[in-house]
């Protein structure tokens, strides 16, 4: 099947993740993720893959067995869900781009403007798949699914081309805490390393991401009626604001870039009696991450001395680790293979530290190193998400090339 048609078919299944169901522990959080998994299971069977397993939580894996010895076993990962910024069904369109603005929706006068998205100029003469301006496109991560399936079809149709074991793995609910990756047991596949396809434009390559931590602080006030509150009322909301004021100035998302870490005051809920503060902690460097988490603990301890032991409780937890912790060096095989594949295909590698997380962070921490290869798309999580066709095809070609390189 043509890779474009594959992708379009996948976008027709609305797999928007559900935060409510996810919070309730339901996986997948949206039933259409199961519908997509069932379709992929069917297509994998038609391709003749083995060890096809679709679990109750819609985690779906399959194996294309090796046809040569002494080649590494490689797994490829994509996620089934799409983000929740938009929940409408996707009505993907294809425009042969000749320059200028692209009209996404004439009735609503929604345009993909070249003045705002200057990289469009790089795709003059290419076909571009885009939304109708009322939904996400879902290239995050259905472009990855299409690229993996296209790569598998290539090797099935070319059995004389040597390759090691190739695993295809499709996981649910990446868009809300990497839940599918956390539920996946890497021992169920026998891969030496893997790759996620979950970054953007052609050429992007990621092998570093945040160390990510969560901080939840509970402030306990003391209620009193305002007519007799003097000397009695202790307002938990004020306590929370005092805590926030003690965080370092300038170390927040809006002031940082590249590998600069931060504290992100993410949520504040409560009343004068009780308030909950949630803070995201992000840092690339392991030591600096540990220092940030310790800073919050120390801040809580100091707060207790100022306002009383009973006024504050803190809970620190780890969300995911930096993928590079498992790769250790840029000279490792997963990185070398990918970069050589880019080079062989005349694709300029754009190595960027990812100020976010992806399934590979969890999988790597579990013992399966997983750098991140481009899908080819732009503007994830936006109605302006679009996918140049040549970039989508290039993603599949990179997978094919690195598998071939791994046999040499």
LINHUMO-V865154 format. One record per pair of residues at least 12 apart in sequence whose C-alpha atoms are under 6 Angstrom apart, sorted by the first residue. I is the first residue (numbers start at 1). J is the second residue. If there is no record, write none. Layout:
i=I j=J
i=I j=J
This chain:
i=3 j=150
i=6 j=146
i=7 j=146
i=14 j=89
i=15 j=32
i=15 j=33
i=15 j=81
i=15 j=82
i=16 j=81
i=16 j=82
i=16 j=83
i=16 j=84
i=17 j=29
i=17 j=30
i=17 j=81
i=17 j=82
i=17 j=83
i=17 j=84
i=18 j=30
i=27 j=57
i=28 j=57
i=28 j=172
i=33 j=80
i=34 j=58
i=49 j=63
i=49 j=64
i=50 j=63
i=51 j=63
i=59 j=170
i=59 j=171
i=60 j=169
i=60 j=170
i=61 j=168
i=61 j=169
i=62 j=167
i=62 j=168
i=63 j=166
i=63 j=167
i=64 j=165
i=64 j=166
i=65 j=165
i=66 j=163
i=66 j=164
i=66 j=165
i=67 j=162
i=67 j=163
i=68 j=162
i=71 j=164
i=71 j=407
i=72 j=164
i=73 j=164
i=73 j=165
i=73 j=191
i=73 j=192
i=74 j=166
i=74 j=191
i=74 j=193
i=74 j=194
i=75 j=166
i=75 j=167
i=75 j=168
i=75 j=191
i=75 j=194
i=76 j=168
i=76 j=169
i=76 j=194
i=76 j=195
i=76 j=196
i=77 j=169
i=77 j=170
i=77 j=196
i=78 j=144
i=78 j=145
i=78 j=170
i=78 j=197
i=79 j=141
i=79 j=170
i=79 j=171
i=79 j=172
i=80 j=171
i=80 j=172
i=81 j=172
i=81 j=173
i=82 j=138
i=83 j=175
i=86 j=135
i=88 j=135
i=90 j=135
i=92 j=130
i=92 j=131
i=93 j=129
i=93 j=130
i=94 j=128
i=94 j=129
i=95 j=127
i=95 j=128
i=96 j=126
i=96 j=127
i=97 j=124
i=97 j=125
i=97 j=126
i=97 j=127
i=98 j=124
i=98 j=125
i=99 j=124
i=100 j=114
i=101 j=113
i=101 j=114
i=104 j=132
i=104 j=133
i=105 j=132
i=105 j=133
i=127 j=388
i=127 j=389
i=128 j=387
i=128 j=388
i=128 j=389
i=129 j=386
i=129 j=387
i=130 j=386
i=133 j=383
i=135 j=383
i=136 j=382
i=136 j=383
i=137 j=385
i=143 j=375
i=144 j=197
i=144 j=375
i=147 j=396
i=151 j=396
i=151 j=400
i=178 j=359
i=181 j=359
i=193 j=368
i=193 j=369
i=194 j=370
i=195 j=370
i=195 j=371
i=195 j=372
i=196 j=372
i=197 j=372
i=197 j=373
i=197 j=374
i=197 j=375
i=199 j=374
i=199 j=375
i=200 j=374
i=200 j=375
i=200 j=376
i=200 j=377
i=200 j=378
i=201 j=376
i=201 j=377
i=201 j=378
i=202 j=374
i=202 j=376
i=202 j=391
i=203 j=347
i=203 j=348
i=203 j=349
i=203 j=350
i=204 j=350
i=204 j=351
i=204 j=374
i=205 j=350
i=205 j=351
i=205 j=372
i=205 j=373
i=206 j=351
i=206 j=352
i=206 j=371
i=206 j=372
i=207 j=324
i=207 j=371
i=208 j=322
i=208 j=323
i=208 j=324
i=208 j=353
i=209 j=322
i=209 j=353
i=209 j=354
i=209 j=355
i=210 j=282
i=210 j=283
i=210 j=284
i=210 j=322
i=210 j=356
i=211 j=282
i=211 j=283
i=211 j=284
i=211 j=320
i=211 j=321
i=211 j=322
i=212 j=281
i=212 j=282
i=212 j=319
i=212 j=320
i=213 j=281
i=213 j=317
i=213 j=318
i=213 j=319
i=214 j=280
i=214 j=281
i=214 j=316
i=214 j=317
i=215 j=278
i=215 j=279
i=215 j=315
i=215 j=316
i=216 j=277
i=216 j=278
i=216 j=314
i=216 j=315
i=217 j=276
i=217 j=277
i=217 j=313
i=217 j=314
i=218 j=275
i=218 j=276
i=218 j=312
i=218 j=313
i=219 j=236
i=219 j=274
i=219 j=275
i=219 j=311
i=219 j=312
i=220 j=236
i=220 j=274
i=220 j=311
i=221 j=234
i=221 j=235
i=221 j=236
i=221 j=273
i=221 j=274
i=222 j=234
i=222 j=273
i=223 j=273
i=235 j=272
i=236 j=272
i=236 j=273
i=236 j=274
i=236 j=275
i=237 j=272
i=237 j=275
i=252 j=264
i=261 j=282
i=261 j=283
i=262 j=282
i=263 j=280
i=263 j=281
i=264 j=279
i=264 j=280
i=265 j=279
i=266 j=278
i=266 j=279
i=320 j=362
i=321 j=361
i=323 j=361
i=323 j=364
i=326 j=364
i=326 j=369
i=337 j=402
i=338 j=402
i=341 j=398
i=341 j=401
i=341 j=402
i=375 j=395
i=376 j=391
i=376 j=392
